[in-house]
């Protein structure tokens, strides 16, 4: 079996902030190394989990630089460069690539609700502007529109540096069709922890995970078990982790995963508005689940 381009376990890294809400680059570097130590094979920086909408371009560049410096070539760094303005996305992607990232990720344009041809041209413009690999990001629950099978496959066929899609649609029929029709070397990555095992059963190569912030070794074991054919072991781990997958998304991500990091003794600050901190009830439920898994006392 060919090894995945970026590995099986990629983490969508949270963006740490100081108590006054400023970017905490020192903590970001510490977090990056912590994630690698716990099994992550690549890091996706400043995506949904990294609160991309509330981190300005200049701060994103500083964040990318800090993570690249800390990781120092130990693992691929995938920088989220996508936005809902094509021209901005193209220009920002060019800046990001100059920093030395290994790939860029670009999300389906949100709010403007582009048709499929608009999405094709948007992603095509980004891919044409950079020489590094590009990862598409389909998350219709946040973007309102869905990057459909035909458009995904058209992009994969027409642009050789479009190498993967992070699929967070939870539409297994669509995902199976993409995997079945994809050119050799094009990878499908799960964008939801709870979808990972079913998607790998269809041929997905791995996950861009949120839960790996606190259960990295368990996620890595599940992925490796599934990839090596030990489906019974993989399913056992998946079912054990399902309550955590659900707890981390009881409200808007990354509110709960930031709280989870605090509970395990690695605080990364609160989310920026319009996201708000976890409530007492949400924190109590998360703590209950994490205690049951042996993650906290």
N, C-alpha and C positions, 0 to 999 in steps of 0.2 A: 504494500500500500504506500502510495506517495505521501510524504509528510506535508501537512498543510503549510502554506506560505508563511503565515504569521504564528503558527502553532494552533493548538486546540483551545486553550484557555486564554482569552484576551479579557482584560478588565477595562470597563468604562470608568475611568478614574474620577472620583469626586474632586472638586476644586476647593482646597482649604482656604478659609478666611480667618483673619484675626478677630478678636472680640469686637473691634470697631468696624468690621466689615471689609477691611482691606485685604488684598491678595496676600496670602502667606506662602511665599516661595520656599522658605526653609522647610515648612511642613510638607509642601508638595514634593520636595525632593526626598524627604524621609518616607513619605507614603509610597512613592514610586518604588523605592528599594524594598520596602516592607512587602509590597504586593509581589514583586519578583521573588523574594525569599519564600513566599507562601504559595508559589506554584504558577503565578501568571507568566505567560510566555510573551506577551505583548501588551502594550498599554494604549488605550484610546483616550486622548486628552481633549478636554473641553467639549465633549458631546452633550447629550441630554443630561446625563448624570453629573457632568462637570459644569452644569448651569450656564451653558453657552449663551443663552439670550441675555444674561445679565453681566457678562464679562466683556468689556469693550475690547476692540481689536488690539490696541496697544498692550493691554494686560494679557490677552491671549498669547501674543508674541513673547512676552516676558515669561509666561508660564511654560510655553513650549521650550524655550531656551533653557529654563531651569531643569525641566524633566530630562531633556537631552543630555545636559551636563551631568546630572546625577546618574543616569542609567549608563552613560559612557559606552554605548555599543553593546551592552549585554542583552538587549532585547529590542525588537522593533517598536518604534514610536509612531503611532498613527494620529495625526492631528486633524481635528474637525475643522474644515475650512469652509463648509457650506453655509449658505444663507438663503433668504428668499429673493434676493436680488442677484441676477446672474452676473452682471458687471462687477459688483462688489465681491462676489464669490471668486471670480476669476482673478481679480487683482490681489485678493487676500491669499488665495492659494499660491500665487507666485511668490509672495513675501514669505509664506510659511516654508515653502520648499527651500528657499535660500538658507534657512536655519539648519537644514540637515535632517529633517524628518524622513522616515522611511516610507511613508505613504500618507495620503490625505483621504479623509472621509467627507462625503457631501450628502446632506439630507435632502429629501424631497422638499421643494419650496413650499413653505407653510403660508397660510392665510390667503395668498393670491389664488389658490386653487387652479393651477395650470392644467390644461389638457395633456394627454399623453405626448403629443408632438412637442409641446412646450417643455415637458420634462426631458424628453430626448435631447432637445437642443441645449437645455440648461446643463445637463451632465456632460454632453459632448463638448461644450465650450470649456468646461473646467478641465476635462481630460486632455483636450487639445493644447491647453495652456501650460501643462506641467509634464515632466517626463517620469515622475515617480508613479507607483501604482495608486489607483483610485478605488476606494470602496464606496459603493452606493449605500444609502441608508433609507430604507422604506419603513415608515412608522405612521400608518394612516390614522391611528388613534390621536396623534398630536398634529398631524399635517392636514387632516380632513380628506385628502386625496390619496389614492393608492397607486404606486408604481406597478403597473400590471405585468403579467408574464411576458407578453409580446415585447413590451418596451424594454424590460430588463434584458431579455435575450438579444434584442436588436443592439443595445448598447454594448453588451458583452462581445458580440460578433464584430461590431464596427470599430471599436476602440481597444487596441490590444493592452493598453494600460488600465482599463477598467477590469479589475481582476476578481472582484468579490461583491457580494451584496450582504449587508446586515439586514436580515428580514425580521421585522417585528410586527408583521401583520397578523400572526397566529393563524393564517389561512393555509392549512396544510395541503389543500388541493393546489393552490397557487404555488406553494413552495416545492411540492413534488414535481410540478410541471416545469419550473425553472431548473431544478436539478436534472431532470430528464433531458431537457433541451439545451443545456449549457455547453459551450465549447470546452474542450479539454483544458484544464487548468483554472477554470472559473469556479470560485468557491461560494457556497452559501453558508453564512454564519447565523446562528440564532441570535435574535435581539432581545429575547426574553428567557430568563433562567428556566422557567417552568416548561418552556417549549423545547428545550435543548435535546432531551433524550428522544422524544418523538421525531424531532427533525433529523437527528443523527441516524435514526432508523431509516429515514428516507434518503440519506446520503449527504446531509450537511456535515461540514468538517469540524465545527466547534461552536463556541459561543462568545459573544462580547457580553461579559457578565457584570452584574451589580453585586450579587451575593458573594462573589469571590473576595470582596473587601474583608469579609469575616469568616468565610469558609473556603478559602482558596485550596487548601490541601484536599478537602472533601470533593470539591468540584473537579480538581485535577484527577483524582482517583476515579470518579464517575466517568469522566471523558475517556480516560485511558482504558478503563474496563470495557466500555462500549466499543471503542475502536479495536480492541484486541479480541473481541468476540465473547467476552464474559458478560453477557446481557443480564444474567441473573444478578450479579453483583452491582452492575450499573443501575438496574431498576431499584434494588434495595436502597442504594444511596439516594437516588432521585426521590423516592417516597419519603425517606427520612427528612430530606431537606425541603419538601413541599411546603410545610407550615412556615418555614422561614421565607421562602420565595413569596408567599402570599403576604406575610407580615411586612415585608419590605416595600410592598406596593399597596398598603391599606390607605395611603394617601399619596399625593403626587411625589414621584421620585425627583430628587434624592433626599427628601426630608428624612425618611426612616433609615436609610443606610448611613447617613451622617450621625443619626442618633445611635445606631448600632456600633459604629466606630467609637463613639463616646463611651458606650457601655462596656466595651472590651478594653478601655483604657487608652485609646488613641484618638483623642478629640481633634476634630478638624474644623471647628467653628460651625455656626448656623448657616442656613441657606439665606440668600438675599431675597428681599421682596421683589415680586409679589408672593413668593413662597414664604411660609412661616414655619417656626419650629414645631416639632411634634407636640401634641397635647399630652396631658398626664395620662389619660386613658390609652392613647396610642403607645406611649412609652411603656406603660405597664404591660400591655399585650405583647409588645415586642420583647420585653424582658422575660416574660413567661415562656415564650417560644425559645428564646436563646438559652435560658436556664435548662429547659427540657433537653436541648441538644448538647448541653455541657459546655457551652461557650462562655457562660458567666456563672458565678456562684449564686 
